Amino acid sequence: MPENSAPAKPMLQKPPGFRESSAPPSSAAPRPPGPPRKPPQLPRTLRYPGKPPARRRRARACCCRLCCWLSLILIAIAFLVAVTGALAYLWFQPRLPLFRIQSLRVSRFNVSGSDGGPFFLDASMAMTIQAGNPNGKMGLTYSDLEADVSIAADDDDGDVDMGTAVALGFAQGKKNSTAVKFAVVAKRLGVDEAVGKRMAAMYASKELRFRVEVKTKVGVSVGGKSTGRVPIRVECGAVSLKQAARGSATDSVLPHCHINLLRWINLH
């Protein structure tokens, strides 16, 4: 061995538990695997684009079923009402009441005034209107009757309102007729000079004509029970004094009045 060679370095002792980084892992027992990771959950609205959630679909289905049932119930009720009404109509065969002017008398008719000055009308009239019930299976009930009487004009001057009379309501039995009396009085009713002179001339020749409009409410009575009443308006055409006198003398039937139901349905 040569004399100038370097002395060998002493080997250092490795501490207990030392492991080199490049050394393969020891055969120690592996660590137990952790629980599997769950995939990220998307919101319900993003899972099925364009498709509503199940809860909303169930609510919509319940609403649809409810609407269908309500529609079926309403259709069934309407059908039962229609069938009941048809059977009642076939059984009772309802007919409208009949009205006509039975008599018309003027006890006083005076037109006074001076040329160029005001004219006044003083008149008294008694009138009887016959109300008939042609139904054989039900009665009729009437509320108070209000009659508006006017003198019909032959030109464009318009009718002259003479006054209003009121009669008490009444009930009618089956196939019955009732005479309703009205009395109208006009005191110092101002009229135009030409209209006043023309009315005086027509009264002297019995050509003076009167219009009558009666307002009341009528209901149906069956088996002692009455239904609600509906408003009607009875319109009687112009009847002259000559025509009324002839009808009273010969007991002939004067023209019938026509009925206006619910203010817009005209029934003759």
C-alpha positions as CSV (number, residue, x, y, z in Angstrom):
1,M,0.0,0.0,0.0
2,P,1.6,3.4,-0.9
3,E,2.3,5.8,1.9
4,N,0.6,8.9,0.3
5,S,-2.9,7.4,-0.2
6,A,-5.7,9.2,1.8
7,P,-7.1,7.4,4.7
8,A,-10.6,6.0,4.2
9,K,-13.6,7.9,5.7
10,P,-15.3,6.0,8.4
11,M,-18.9,4.8,7.5
12,L,-21.7,6.6,9.4
13,Q,-24.3,4.6,11.1
14,K,-27.9,5.1,9.9
15,P,-30.3,6.1,12.6
16,P,-33.1,3.7,13.3
17,G,-36.2,4.1,11.0
18,F,-34.2,6.0,8.3
19,R,-35.5,5.3,4.8
20,E,-34.0,6.6,1.6
21,S,-36.3,8.5,-0.8
22,S,-35.4,6.3,-3.8
23,A,-35.9,3.1,-1.9
24,P,-39.0,1.2,-2.7
25,P,-41.8,1.4,-0.2
26,S,-41.7,-1.1,2.6
27,S,-44.1,-4.0,2.7
28,A,-46.1,-2.3,5.4
29,A,-49.9,-2.8,5.3
30,P,-51.7,-0.3,3.0
31,R,-54.0,2.3,4.3
32,P,-57.8,1.4,3.9
33,P,-59.4,3.3,1.0
34,G,-61.7,6.1,1.8
35,P,-65.4,6.3,0.8
36,P,-66.1,6.8,-2.9
37,R,-66.6,10.4,-3.9
38,K,-70.1,11.3,-5.0
39,P,-70.5,13.0,-8.3
40,P,-71.7,16.7,-8.1
41,Q,-75.5,17.0,-8.0
42,L,-77.1,19.4,-10.5
43,P,-80.2,21.4,-9.6
44,R,-83.6,19.9,-10.6
45,T,-84.2,22.5,-13.2
46,L,-80.9,21.6,-15.0
47,R,-81.3,17.8,-14.9
48,Y,-84.0,17.7,-17.5
49,P,-84.0,20.9,-19.6
50,G,-87.5,22.0,-20.7
51,K,-89.2,19.4,-18.4
52,P,-91.0,20.7,-15.2
53,P,-90.4,19.1,-11.9
54,A,-92.5,16.1,-10.8
55,R,-94.2,18.1,-8.1
56,R,-95.3,20.8,-10.5
57,R,-96.6,18.1,-12.9
58,R,-98.6,16.4,-10.1
59,A,-100.1,19.8,-9.1
60,R,-101.1,20.5,-12.7
61,A,-102.6,17.1,-13.2
62,C,-104.7,17.6,-10.0
63,C,-106.0,21.0,-11.3
64,C,-106.9,19.4,-14.6
65,R,-108.8,16.6,-13.0
66,L,-110.6,19.1,-10.7
67,C,-111.6,21.3,-13.7
68,C,-112.9,18.2,-15.6
69,W,-115.0,17.1,-12.6
70,L,-116.4,20.6,-12.1
71,S,-117.3,20.8,-15.8
72,L,-119.0,17.5,-15.7
73,I,-121.0,18.5,-12.6
74,L,-122.1,21.8,-14.2
75,I,-123.1,20.0,-17.4
76,A,-125.1,17.5,-15.4
77,I,-126.9,20.2,-13.4
78,A,-127.7,22.2,-16.6
79,F,-129.1,19.0,-18.2
80,L,-131.3,18.3,-15.1
81,V,-132.5,21.9,-15.1
82,A,-133.3,21.7,-18.8
83,V,-135.2,18.4,-18.4
84,T,-137.1,19.6,-15.4
85,G,-138.1,22.9,-17.2
86,A,-139.2,20.9,-20.3
87,L,-141.3,18.6,-18.2
88,A,-142.8,21.5,-16.3
89,Y,-143.7,23.3,-19.5
90,L,-145.3,20.2,-21.0
91,W,-147.3,19.7,-17.8
92,F,-148.4,23.2,-17.0
93,Q,-148.4,24.6,-20.6
94,P,-148.1,28.2,-19.3
95,R,-149.7,31.0,-21.2
96,L,-149.4,34.8,-20.9
97,P,-152.1,36.8,-19.2
98,L,-154.5,38.7,-21.4
99,F,-155.2,42.5,-21.0
100,R,-157.7,44.7,-22.8
101,I,-159.6,47.9,-22.1
102,Q,-163.1,46.9,-21.1
103,S,-164.6,50.4,-20.7
104,L,-163.5,54.0,-20.9
105,R,-165.7,57.0,-19.9
106,V,-164.9,60.7,-19.7
107,S,-167.2,62.5,-17.3
108,R,-165.6,65.9,-17.7
109,F,-163.5,67.4,-20.4
110,N,-163.0,71.2,-20.6
111,V,-160.4,73.2,-22.4
112,S,-160.4,76.9,-21.4
113,G,-158.3,79.8,-22.5
114,S,-158.2,83.0,-24.6
115,D,-156.6,83.6,-27.9
116,G,-152.9,84.5,-27.5
117,G,-153.0,83.3,-23.8
118,P,-152.4,80.0,-22.0
119,F,-154.9,77.2,-22.4
120,F,-155.8,74.7,-19.6
121,L,-157.3,71.3,-19.5
122,D,-159.6,70.0,-16.8
123,A,-160.8,66.4,-17.3
124,S,-161.9,63.3,-15.4
125,M,-161.8,59.8,-16.8
126,A,-162.8,56.4,-15.4
127,M,-161.3,53.3,-17.1
128,T,-161.6,49.6,-16.5
129,I,-159.0,47.1,-17.7
130,Q,-159.7,43.4,-17.8
131,A,-156.9,41.1,-16.8
132,G,-157.5,37.4,-17.7
133,N,-155.7,34.3,-16.7
134,P,-156.0,31.6,-19.5
135,N,-154.0,29.0,-17.6
136,G,-155.9,26.0,-16.3
137,K,-153.2,24.6,-13.9
138,M,-151.7,27.6,-12.2
139,G,-152.8,31.0,-10.8
140,L,-151.2,34.4,-11.1
141,T,-150.3,37.1,-8.6
142,Y,-150.0,40.8,-9.3
143,S,-148.3,43.6,-7.4
144,D,-149.8,47.1,-7.4
145,L,-150.7,48.4,-10.8
146,E,-149.8,51.9,-12.1
147,A,-151.6,53.2,-15.1
148,D,-150.3,56.2,-17.1
149,V,-152.9,57.8,-19.3
150,S,-152.2,60.1,-22.2
151,I,-154.2,61.7,-25.0
152,A,-153.0,60.6,-28.4
153,A,-152.1,63.2,-30.8
154,D,-152.7,63.1,-34.6
155,D,-149.6,65.1,-35.5
156,D,-146.0,65.7,-34.5
157,D,-147.0,67.7,-31.3
158,G,-146.8,64.5,-29.2
159,D,-149.2,63.0,-26.8
160,V,-150.5,65.0,-23.8
161,D,-149.9,63.3,-20.5
162,M,-153.2,63.3,-18.6
163,G,-152.2,61.7,-15.3
164,T,-151.4,58.5,-13.4
165,A,-153.7,56.2,-11.4
166,V,-152.8,53.3,-9.1
167,A,-154.8,50.1,-8.3
168,L,-154.0,47.5,-5.6
169,G,-152.5,44.2,-6.5
170,F,-154.5,41.0,-6.5
171,A,-154.3,37.2,-7.0
172,Q,-156.1,35.3,-9.8
173,G,-157.2,31.7,-9.8
174,K,-157.1,29.3,-12.7
175,K,-159.1,30.3,-15.7
176,N,-160.2,33.6,-14.0
177,S,-160.7,37.2,-15.1
178,T,-160.4,40.4,-13.0
179,A,-161.6,43.9,-13.7
180,V,-159.2,46.5,-12.6
181,K,-160.6,50.1,-12.3
182,F,-158.6,53.3,-12.6
183,A,-159.7,56.9,-12.2
184,V,-157.6,59.8,-13.6
185,V,-158.1,63.5,-12.9
186,A,-156.4,66.4,-14.6
187,K,-156.7,69.9,-13.1
188,R,-155.6,73.0,-15.0
189,L,-153.2,71.1,-17.1
190,G,-151.3,73.6,-19.4
191,V,-151.5,72.9,-23.1
192,D,-150.7,74.7,-26.3
193,E,-153.4,76.8,-27.8
194,A,-153.5,74.8,-31.1
195,V,-153.4,71.5,-29.2
196,G,-156.2,72.6,-26.8
197,K,-158.5,73.7,-29.6
198,R,-157.9,70.5,-31.5
199,M,-158.6,68.3,-28.5
200,A,-161.9,70.2,-27.8
201,A,-163.0,69.6,-31.4
202,M,-162.1,65.9,-31.2
203,Y,-163.9,65.5,-27.9
204,A,-167.0,67.0,-29.4
205,S,-166.9,64.5,-32.3
206,K,-166.0,61.5,-30.0
207,E,-162.8,61.1,-32.0
208,L,-160.5,61.9,-29.0
209,R,-158.2,58.9,-28.4
210,F,-156.4,57.7,-25.3
211,R,-153.3,55.6,-24.7
212,V,-152.8,53.5,-21.6
213,E,-149.6,52.0,-20.2
214,V,-149.9,49.8,-17.1
215,K,-146.8,48.8,-15.1
216,T,-146.9,45.9,-12.6
217,K,-145.1,42.7,-11.6
218,V,-146.6,39.3,-12.1
219,G,-145.8,35.9,-10.6
220,V,-147.0,32.3,-10.7
221,S,-148.9,30.5,-8.0
222,V,-149.0,26.7,-7.9
223,G,-150.3,24.6,-5.0
224,G,-150.6,27.6,-2.7
225,K,-146.9,28.6,-3.3
226,S,-146.0,31.6,-5.3
227,T,-142.8,32.3,-7.3
228,G,-141.0,35.6,-7.6
229,R,-142.5,38.3,-9.7
230,V,-141.1,39.7,-12.8
231,P,-141.8,43.3,-14.0
232,I,-144.1,43.7,-17.1
233,R,-145.4,46.7,-19.0
234,V,-148.8,46.5,-20.6
235,E,-149.3,48.9,-23.5
236,C,-152.8,49.5,-24.9
237,G,-153.1,51.3,-28.2
238,A,-155.1,54.4,-28.8
239,V,-158.8,53.9,-28.2
240,S,-161.3,56.6,-29.2
241,L,-164.3,57.6,-27.2
242,K,-166.6,56.4,-30.1
243,Q,-164.9,53.0,-30.1
244,A,-165.2,52.6,-26.4
245,A,-168.9,53.6,-26.4
246,R,-169.6,51.1,-29.2
247,G,-167.7,48.4,-27.3
248,S,-169.7,49.0,-24.1
249,A,-173.0,49.1,-25.9
250,T,-172.6,45.9,-27.9
251,D,-170.3,44.2,-25.4
252,S,-167.8,43.6,-28.2
253,V,-164.2,42.9,-27.5
254,L,-161.9,45.9,-27.8
255,P,-158.4,45.4,-29.1
256,H,-156.1,43.5,-26.8
257,C,-153.1,45.1,-25.3
258,H,-149.6,43.7,-25.7
259,I,-147.1,42.9,-23.0
260,N,-143.5,44.1,-22.7
261,L,-141.6,41.7,-20.5
262,L,-138.4,42.7,-18.7
263,R,-138.5,46.1,-20.5
264,W,-137.2,44.8,-23.8
265,I,-139.1,41.6,-24.8
266,N,-142.3,42.5,-26.6
267,L,-145.0,39.8,-26.4
268,H,-148.3,40.2,-28.3
